[in-house]
């Protein structure tokens, strides 16, 4: 059984990682807008991680509530 403190730590870690991931996405979008079209693959991959459900994994956007 997890304690309240462990759940809060996990939630804080999730928020930090999500914030980092969003920062990566923003940079990739900026680079794409500057003409680096190969960033499209990185953007698509990031969006898939955030929004795609599979049979065993849930999307990050669902986890955040």
C-alpha positions, 0 to 999 in steps of 0.5 A: 500500500502506498502512503499519502506522501508517496502518492504526493511524491509521484504526483510531483514527479509526474508534474515535473516530467510533464512540464519538461516534456511540454518544454521539449515540445515547445522547442521542437515547434519553434525549431520547426517554425524556423525551418527544421522540418525534421522536428515534425517527427519529434513533435508527432512522437511527443504528441503520441506519448501524451495522447495515445492509449494502447491496451496496456498503457494509458495516455499521459493526458488521462493520468493527469486527470 
